[in-house]
Amino acid sequence: MGKLQTGIALAAVVITASAWAQDYDDDMGGATTGYASDVGPQLRREVVGISPQVGVVSFNDVTGNYTSRATAGMNIAFNATPLLSDSEWSPFYMGIATGAYYSHLGATTSNFFGTDPSASIGSRGANLLVVPANLKAGINIMDNVRLSAHGGGNVTYRSSANAINFGPATSSDTGSVWRMYPNAGADLEIGLSRNVALSARPDFTFTTGNTLFMGTVGLTASLL
């Protein structure tokens, strides 16, 4: 978990540094007329966005208590509207979003990072993986701000099924299990430069048991 978080943090630093370097080079060459005027159009022109993210996942554990763990991962989104010839679509975002989010749950009595349990209740090595399979639609509500909604399904993997209460079909199972559940959430993106945006992503997974909440923040790099 520590290596994963370190790698994501380094990726975010590299993305930001590259964007600032590109802005500086363009300004020196006279290709850019103003910083603020470039931020908004970049959000509208974005075709592929890759976002390393960190945050929290909250759920009901095997004892019925509501608890939280750290999570980290990557969000990848594809925007189809810049590929359309009609310019009136430029403020809008319509596409697909996926990625992967990992959380080390540990035992029921573990801390926020899934370590140092006070008692061995549940699997001490329990892990959670969430892979979104979502549609995403949004609009630029300001020059450098986009608000979107996403939804569809979240593919989930639990190394120990009873670590989280996802319903009677899996709550008593101590083995690993894959399940897909419907989800819905939002995406708030604020442009920081022509290549980088700050993003916040609340997400809800609706199971036959309790709802899983995942909230993350990150930096999005526009590749196209």
C-alpha positions in Angstrom: 0.0 0.0 0.0 2.8 2.4 0.9 4.6 1.7 -2.5 1.3 2.3 -4.4 0.7 5.7 -2.6 4.3 6.8 -3.2 4.0 5.9 -6.9 0.8 7.9 -7.3 2.2 10.9 -5.5 5.3 10.8 -7.7 3.1 10.6 -10.8 1.1 13.6 -9.7 4.3 15.6 -9.2 5.6 14.6 -12.7 2.3 15.6 -14.3 2.3 19.0 -12.7 5.9 19.7 -13.4 5.5 18.8 -17.0 2.5 21.0 -17.4 4.3 24.0 -15.9 7.3 23.4 -18.0 5.2 23.4 -21.2 3.4 26.6 -20.2 6.8 28.3 -19.6 8.2 27.2 -23.0 5.1 28.4 -24.8 5.1 31.7 -23.1 8.8 32.3 -24.0 8.0 31.5 -27.6 5.1 33.9 -27.8 2.6 31.1 -28.5 0.5 31.9 -25.4 -1.4 35.2 -25.0 -2.6 34.7 -21.4 -2.7 32.0 -18.7 -6.4 32.4 -17.8 -7.6 32.2 -21.4 -6.0 28.8 -21.9 -7.4 27.0 -18.9 -11.1 26.9 -19.9 -10.6 25.8 -23.6 -8.4 23.0 -22.5 -11.2 21.4 -20.4 -13.4 21.6 -23.5 -10.7 20.2 -25.8 -9.8 17.3 -23.5 -10.2 13.9 -25.1 -8.4 11.6 -22.7 -7.8 12.5 -19.0 -5.7 10.4 -16.6 -6.0 11.1 -12.9 -4.0 9.6 -10.1 -6.2 9.8 -7.0 -6.2 9.2 -3.2 -9.1 9.3 -0.8 -11.3 7.3 1.5 -13.7 4.4 1.2 -16.5 4.0 3.8 -18.5 0.9 4.5 -20.2 -1.4 7.1 -17.8 -4.1 8.3 -18.6 -7.6 9.4 -19.7 -6.5 12.8 -22.1 -3.9 11.4 -20.0 -0.9 12.3 -19.6 1.9 9.8 -15.9 2.5 9.2 -13.4 3.9 6.7 -10.1 3.0 5.0 -7.6 4.8 2.8 -7.8 4.2 -0.9 -5.7 5.1 -3.9 -5.9 4.5 -7.6 -6.3 5.9 -11.1 -9.2 7.3 -13.0 -9.2 7.3 -16.8 -11.9 9.1 -18.8 -12.6 9.5 -22.6 -14.5 12.5 -23.8 -16.2 12.1 -27.2 -17.5 15.6 -27.7 -14.3 17.3 -29.0 -14.3 14.8 -31.9 -17.7 16.1 -33.1 -17.6 18.7 -35.8 -20.5 20.8 -34.4 -18.9 23.5 -32.2 -22.0 24.0 -30.1 -21.1 20.8 -28.2 -17.8 22.3 -27.0 -19.0 23.2 -23.5 -20.3 19.7 -22.9 -18.7 16.4 -21.9 -20.0 13.0 -22.9 -17.9 9.8 -22.7 -16.8 6.8 -20.7 -14.8 6.5 -17.5 -12.9 3.6 -15.9 -9.8 3.0 -13.8 -9.0 1.1 -10.6 -9.0 1.8 -6.9 -7.3 -0.2 -4.2 -7.8 -0.3 -0.5 -6.2 -2.5 2.2 -9.0 -3.2 4.6 -7.1 -5.4 7.0 -9.0 -6.7 10.0 -12.2 -5.2 11.3 -10.3 -3.5 14.2 -7.5 -2.2 12.0 -6.7 1.5 11.6 -7.4 3.9 8.7 -4.6 2.2 6.6 -5.8 -1.3 7.4 -2.9 -2.1 9.8 -2.2 -2.6 13.5 -5.5 -4.3 14.5 -6.4 -4.3 18.2 -8.0 -7.8 17.8 -8.2 -10.4 15.0 -11.8 -10.0 13.9 -12.2 -10.8 10.3 -9.4 -11.4 7.8 -6.3 -9.4 8.7 -5.2 -9.4 5.1 -8.5 -8.3 3.5 -8.2 -6.1 0.4 -10.7 -4.3 -1.8 -10.4 -3.5 -5.5 -13.0 -1.3 -7.4 -13.0 -1.0 -11.2 -15.5 1.5 -12.6 -17.4 0.8 -15.8 -19.2 4.1 -16.2 -20.7 6.6 -18.6 -19.9 10.3 -17.8 -21.7 13.5 -18.9 -21.1 17.0 -17.8 -20.8 20.7 -18.7 -18.4 23.6 -18.2 -20.2 25.8 -15.7 -17.3 28.3 -15.8 -14.3 28.8 -18.1 -12.1 26.6 -15.9 -14.7 24.5 -14.0 -16.5 21.4 -15.2 -19.2 19.5 -13.3 -20.2 16.0 -14.4 -22.2 13.0 -13.3 -21.1 9.4 -13.8 -22.8 6.1 -13.4 -23.2 2.5 -14.5 -21.5 -0.2 -12.6 -18.5 -0.8 -10.3 -16.8 -4.2 -10.5 -15.6 -5.1 -7.0 -13.1 -7.7 -5.7 -12.8 -8.6 -2.1 -10.1 -11.0 -1.0 -12.3 -11.8 2.0 -15.9 -11.4 1.1 -17.1 -10.9 4.7 -14.8 -8.0 5.3 -17.6 -5.7 4.0 -21.4 -6.2 4.2 -22.5 -6.3 0.6 -25.5 -8.4 1.4 -26.4 -12.0 2.5 -25.1 -13.6 -0.6 -21.5 -12.7 0.3 -21.4 -11.5 3.9 -20.9 -15.0 5.3 -18.3 -16.0 2.7 -14.7 -15.9 3.9 -13.3 -16.6 0.4 -12.5 -14.1 -2.3 -15.3 -12.8 -4.6 -15.9 -10.7 -7.7 -19.2 -8.8 -8.0 -20.5 -6.0 -10.1 -22.9 -3.5 -8.5 -24.6 -0.3 -9.8 -23.0 3.0 -9.0 -23.5 6.7 -9.3 -21.5 9.8 -8.5 -20.1 13.2 -9.6 -16.9 14.7 -10.9 -15.8 18.3 -10.2 -12.8 19.4 -12.2 -11.0 22.8 -11.9 -8.4 23.7 -14.5 -5.1 24.7 -13.0 -3.2 25.0 -16.3 -3.7 24.0 -19.9 -2.7 20.4 -19.1 -3.6 19.9 -15.5 -6.9 20.0 -13.5 -7.7 19.4 -9.9 -10.5 16.8 -9.6 -12.8 15.6 -6.8 -14.9 12.4 -7.2 -17.6 11.2 -4.8 -19.0 7.8 -5.7 -21.7 5.5 -4.3 -21.9 1.8 -4.9 -25.4 0.3 -4.3 -25.3 -3.3 -3.1 -27.9 -5.8 -1.8 -26.5 -4.9 1.6 -25.0 -1.5 2.6 -23.9 1.2 0.3 -20.2 1.7 -0.3 -19.0 5.3 -0.4 -15.7 6.3 -2.0 -14.5 9.9 -2.1 -11.2 10.8 -3.9 -9.2 13.8 -5.0 -6.5 14.0 -7.6 -4.7 15.8 -10.5 -6.0 15.1 -14.0 -3.5 15.3 -17.0 -5.1 16.0 -20.4 -3.3 13.8 -23.0 -5.2 15.1 -26.0 
